[in-house]
Amino acid sequence: MSATDTHVDTDSVITLTETAAEKVRSFLEDQPDVEQIALRVAVQAGGCAGFRYALFFDDRQLDGDLEEQHHGINVRVDKMSTPYIHGSVIDWKESLEASGFSIENPNSSGSCACGDSATF
């Protein structure tokens, strides 16, 4: 996490850092009906390690969704993904080599070299 992100919410399913929330907010700037849009976080079958993370904007509210708000950003997690990502921290990393969201997941028993998939 970056130096400006000091609080991990242990009562939440996930923690979206302030840096990640700022990046999400910048992506949403030009979207109409932004109050209806949430960052959906999911775990899906696939990837080199067996599962991959999916982060995307979604205006749907699915049955069983867990919805949280972090730094003014609505975050939705479907009921099937919740046990896999409970306790995860989503941050935004930026370097000369790459930029993107990173997920620190205490439930993952391994990942592949690309870092985009995990084993549970």
Beta strands, then each sheet from edge to edge (+ up, - down):
strand 1: 14-16
strand 2: 38-45
strand 3: 51-58
strand 4: 66-70
strand 5: 73-77
strand 6: 88-94
strand 7: 99-104
strand 8: 110-111
strand 9: 117-119
sheet 1: 1+ 6+ 7-
sheet 2: 4+ 5- 2- 3+ 9- 8+
end
